[in-house]
């Protein structure tokens, strides 16, 4: 199966009839005092009024906006995501900016300690329903970003854009080989040790990971990327930060989150209420992740 989605041209601006208010100007968000993130080396996230959040900076990638537009084609009440209102390159810096829907509520990381066990289970059930909806999106038969683009997760990043490392990949073998190639490209520390480890992964990674279909994955299911809004009789849940989303093997969503779990509270046990656990693949990826990232 091939993916029919065509990437949207930049600049992208929704018509006024589809906006809750006039779009903010660059000056509006550059001078906004409401900061959610202020990392000038990568990106800033600011609020402009009650309707808009703007993400901009040298680290902002077009694929995040394209993914939000792609998800517009598969609406579902159980999967609430911010709407993308506009995407353009800033005249002042050339950096990309994404103007998105501002989601009311609190991130789950901040809210978690005060939630009851019942509320935690309700939130997890709602996130699971949304993730399950992602899995119903027809598979394009490759591993990569929407529109047959490279995989956006940072382990597949390469300065030169080498397709063998970045993708897209046609099968599990190419996906696995990319991680091994990335490890071979690491030139710090003991080169012989890295080469020996790469040889091991090259020989055994296929057995460790197994064969899995491509499914659409958020790929960064941290609590800070889950926004909840509590009312007297309900909890609304929204997933944000789709910059790493794309088509990954079915085990990836759980396994890549397992790699960065801190095991300091009860979140790991609740995570298995959201995602089907893949303990074998998760353990293998965690070891490889440490070799690639630390």
N, C-alpha and C positions, 0 to 999 in steps of 0.2 A: 504494500500500500504506500502511496506517496502523499505527502502533505500538500493540500491545496492552498494553504495560507500564503498570501503574498505580502511582503513587507510594505508598510506604509511609508510614503515619501515624507521627508522632513523638509520644511517645517510642517507640522501637523497642528491644526487649530480646529476645534469643534465649532460649529456655527453658533451664533449667539442664542438661538432658540434652545440649544442643548446645555447651556451654561446656567449655573445658579446666580451668577453675578458677572460683571465684566472681568475679563482676565487681568490679573495683576501685571504691572509693568516690571521691567528689570529693576528699576529703582525701588519699586515697592518691596520686592523680596530681598534685594541687597541690603536695604536699610531696616528690614523687619526686626523688631526686638524679641520676637518669639522664636527662640532657637530650640530645636530638638537635637541637632547635632551640628557642631561647628569645627570640622576638621578641614582646615584650608588646604592641606596637602592632598586630600582625597575628595570629600564632598561636604556640603552643608545641607541641612534640612531645616526649613523654616516654615512657619505658618503666616499666612496673609489673610487677615480677617477670619471670619467663621467658616468660610467655604473652601479655602485652598491651602494645600501644602505644596511647597516647591522644593525639589531636590536638584542641586546644581553643583558643578565642580569638575575638576579634571578626571575624577574617577567614575563619573556617571556614564553608564553605557546605554547606547540606543536600545539594546535588547530588552532592557527592563520596560521601557515604554511599549515596545512591540509586543511583549508578552501580555501586558495589560489589555492592549487592543485585541490580541488573539483571544483572550478569555472573554471578551465581550460577545464572541460568537457562540459561547456556551453558557448562557445565563442560567443560574440556578439559585433559588432562595437559600439553599443550604451552603452556598459558597459565596460569601460576601467579600469583595475585593475593592480597593479604591478605584474610582473611575479616572482614567487619564483624560484631562481636558485639553492639554496642549503639550507640544514638544518642539523645541527649536534650539539652535545654537546661538549663544549670547553674542551680541555685537561687541561687547567690551572685552571678552576673553576667548571666544570661540568654544567655550565649554558648553556641553549640553545641559539644558534644564528641562525638567519634567514638572508640569503643573498638574497636580492630582487633587482628588477629593480629600478634604480634611475629615478624618474619621473621629467622631466624638468617643471618648472613653479613656481607659487606662490600659497600659500594656500589662500583659499577664505576669511578667516578671515582677513588677511592682505590686500587683494585686494579689499574687499567689499566697503570701503568708497570712493574709486576713480571710481567705476563702475557707469555708467549711468543706469537709470531705464531700458532702453532697454537691456543693457548688463546683468543686473541682471536677467531679464526674460529669456534671452537666456541661461544663465548658469542653471537656475532652470529647464527649459524645458529639457536640456540635462541630468541633474541629474534624473529628473522624468522618462525619457526614460530608463535610466539604472536601476532604482529601479523597474520600470514596468517589465523589463526583468527578474529581480530576481523573481518576482511573477509568472513567467511562468515556473520556474523550478518545475517539478512534486513533489508534497508533499509526504513525506514518512509516513505521518499519525502520527507523534509524535512531541513533543516539545523538542528540544535538539540541541546539536552541530552535525556537520557532522560525519558520521560513528557511529550514535547511541551513542554519548557521552553526557556528562553533558552540561547543558546550560552555556555558558561562560560569561554571564553578571554578574557583581559583586554582584547583589542582591541575586543571587542563589549560592554564594560561601559558603562553609562550610569546616572548617579545617579538619574535620574527613571524608569528602567526603560522607556524608549522602545522599543517593539517594533520600530520601523524600524531601530534600532541593535542591539538585543539579540537579536532573533529570538523564536521560530523563524521560519525562512524557507522558502518553498515551492519556490524554484528558485535557479539560479545568479545570475540577474539581481538578485534581492532580496538575496542574500548579498553580491554586489559592491557594490550600492547602499548597504548598511549601512556598509561601510568608507569609502565616499566621504562619507556623511553624518557619520560620526564625525570625519573630517578637517575638514569644514566647521564642526564644533562647537568646534574648537580656537581659543581667543581670545587666545593669546599670540603675540608676534612681529608680523610683517608680515601684516596681514589680507588685503591685496590679493594677496600672494604665495601665501598658503594658498588663497584663492579660485581663483587661476589654476591651481594644482596640482590642486585638486579638479575643476575643469572638464576638465583633461587626463585624469584617472583616470575621470571619468564617461564620457568619450568612448571611451576605449581599454581600460579594464580587462577588459571582456568578451572582447576579442581576446587580451589578454595572458594571462588565466587560462584561457580556453576553457570548454568545457562538461564537467562531471564529475559522476558519480553521488555520492550520499551514502553514505559508508562509515563504520563506527565506528572512531574514532581515539583513541589515548591523548592526543595533542596536546601532550605535554611530554616527549619521549623524550631527556632528558638522562641522562648516565651516572650521576648521583647518584640517579636514579629507577630504576636497575636494580641489584638486589641479587644477588650471586653467592655461592654456597657451594661451595667446592671440597672434594672428597674424593679418595681415592687413585685412583679410576677414573672419576670423573664431575664435572661442574659443574652445579649446580642454579641456575636463573635465575628471579627473581621481579620483576615490574613493580609499582612502588608509586607513590603520589601521583597519583591519578586525578581530581583536582579540575578539570582542564580538558578531560576526555574528553567525547566526544559524537559527533554525526553531522556530519561535515565533507566538503567535496569531496575526491575521491580524492587530489588533489595535496597536500592540506594537511599531512599528517603529515611529509612530507619538506620541503616548502617552509618551514614555520614553524620547523623545526629549523635549516634552512639560514640563517635570519635571525639566529641567535644563535651560529653556529659561530665559534670563536675562531681556528682554523687554527694552533694551536701544537704539534700533534702529529699522529699518523696517524689520529685518530678520524674525521675527515671521509671518508677513503677506506673505512674499515670500515663507516661508516654506510650506504654504498651496498650493502653485503652484507645489510643488514637491510631497507631501504626502496627501492622502485623510485624512481629519481631523476626529478624533473620540473624540469630546469634552467631552462626558459623561465618557468614559473610561479614557481619559487623566486627567480629574479633579480627578477622584477616585484614579488613580495611583499616582498623585502628592501628595495627602494627605498621602497615604501609604508610598510613597518614603521618605517623610520627617520623618515619624515614624521609618523607617528602617535605614536611613542614617545619620540623624542629632541628 
